Structure formats: C-alpha cells, structure tokens
Amino acid sequence: MLILRCLAPAAMIILLSSCSLTVKEPRDLDDAVVKISQIRGSVYLVEDTNYWKTNSVMYLNDSGAVFVNAGWSDKSAKQILWFAAARTLVEFNAVVPVSYKLHHTGGLNAFTRERVPVMISTRTQKLMRNKWEEMQNEMMSFGTWRKKQLPESEKLFETELTLMGGAVKIFFPGPASTEDNLFVYFPEEKILYGGDAISDPAYFLDPISGKEYRQTLQKALGLPFTTVVSGHGKPIQDRTFLLARIAAIKD
C-alpha cells in the first residue's frame, strides 16, 4: 500500500464531528473537505460535500479496511485514503462502489493507484462502460469538473460479496434507484447502507417501476439492523426511515 506521500497537506484535513454538514446543492467544488466520523464499532460515515452531498461508509479496524464508494473525485478519494492510512498499518482490502454513478465511482482511479483492489458487480461494470462518457459530459457544466478515465476493476462478482470474515456483507437485492444498486450490511454494528436507493433526498434515480422499487426495499426489512445510513441528506437514521422511504414510493 502506498501512502500518498506527495499529497498536499491541505488535502489531509479531515473534520470529525457527530453532527451532519449542511450545504447548498449542487456546489461547483471538487476539493471540499470530506468529513469522516465513527458511527459505531468499525463502521465510519463518510460525507463528501462536493457537487451534491453524498454519504458513504467504510469499515476500518486493525484487521484492514473496506471502502464503500470512492467519492466524487480523486481529491475526495485521497482524503478517505489518508484517514484510513493514519489509523491502520495493514493493507486495505477493497473499495466497492454501490452503483455506477459518478458520486460512487469518480474517485476509483485514486484507489487503483494506491493498489487498493477495486471490486465491482458485473451489473455495475456493464453500466459504467455504457454510461461513462455520458455521465462525464453531463458534469461538464461544472467549471471544476475534469473528465476521468474509465476505472478498471480487479475483481468482479455477481450478486453477493462477503468481506472481513463476514463483518461486511454486500448484496444486490434487486433494482431500486438503479439496475445495479447494492446494499451493504454490517452485522455486528447492525448498520444498513443502500446508497441512493435508501435516501432522502432521493437523488440520481434511474427509471425503475415503483412496485419493483418497493419490493427491493422490503427485502431489507428482514435484516436485524437498527441504523440506516441515508445516501444523501441527514445521514444517520433508524429503521423507521426505511419504512418511510417505502411508503413514499409511488407507482
């Protein structure tokens, strides 16, 4: 694992707090501070406030690190990597985007350069290849956006991926916000993360039928989670948040 020795000191600044960030969106920024804070146990919240605020998670302890999503850009990704490198000396296990969207995949090349294995579902790989240029062009209305090369993956998986001896469970529950959206469950901490699929506000949704969306979210209710991390907006929620999201989906 490289340690990003050439990174400018300003990019290393991480603000830790239990409160959430309030920003006007979208913001034409690619160098905003990424806020990282511990939720519970080995699970951390990652708040990337570039462009549209996006909440992600990471699993981090003395055994290793699993990054869920790569941030909007290399600058976001480097801040995430620096945070982890300051807290563990072991190799990083993986970075796994929960969808093909740029707020989940834009920083993947930074992880690749640091030799972090990029693990992507076959659905995500296909959608990235088909939509990468289109997504890049859509972002060119922002003056700070710079086009990025299509990232390569080291490992592909179909519908399930278990990491850290079962401490991180990633699975495809069915189409919801996108055709490839993954859910991430941390059994010990009882935390569920579903990216854009479980989010308020509900940003970046592809055309999926309301009935199919509800059915996908209902599958997650069988898990004994107590905390939900919203993909955008106020990050830390409880089980009632998922029930409210299901109720809000219309046909």
Secondary structure, DSSP 8 states (H G I E B T S, - for coil): ----TTS-GGGG-----SS-----SSB--S----EEEEEETTEEEEEE-SBS-EEEEEEEETTEEEEE---SSHHHHHHHHHHHHTT--S---EEE-SSSSHHHHTTHHHHHHTT--BEEEHHHHHHHHHHHHHHHHHHTTSTT---------SEEESSEEEEGGGTEEEE--S-SSSSS--EEEETTTTEEE-GGGS-SS--S-----HHHHHHHHHHHTTS--SEEE-SSSS-EEEHHHHHHHHHH---
